[in-house]
Amino acid sequence: MDEDLKRFFKRDRFAEFLGIELLEAGEGYARSRMEIGNDHFNGIGTVHGGAIFTLADFTFAVASNSHGKVSVAINADVSFMNAARGGALTAEAREISRNHKLGSYTVEIRDDTGELVAIFQGLAYIKKKEIEFSK
């Protein structure tokens, strides 16, 4: 994994707050993990959809910015397939297509058993600006 990319995404304080760990990153690809704690649950005892969305969104951000150009989400959609109840969740983002302006990504979120919890689709706008890794 590119150490500059890993250091850059350590700046994401919300992901850090939720306990999201970047496991792997490469061009157009990322994999992250979130250990579920008491603060991740909603009122009915399942993992909050917002926590799942944030895990997917963070992983999408890493994959879309992995080419070194600042990329920002312009659209994101999540479909929840199964309730998550604990353990850890892993998100894996893959680049579907990319040109000089737009990148499309799919993120699968799975639980510890490998069961599909959610599918996230993200569309990124690619800016001309290079990522400043040294800051």
Secondary structure, 3 states (H helix, E strand, C coil): CCHHHHHHHCCCHHHHHHCEEEEEEECCEEEEEEECCHHHECCCCCECHHHHHHHHHHHHHHHHHCCCEEEEEEEEEEEECCCCCCCEEEEEEEEEEECCCEEEEEEEEECCCCCEEEEEEEEEEEEEEECCCCC
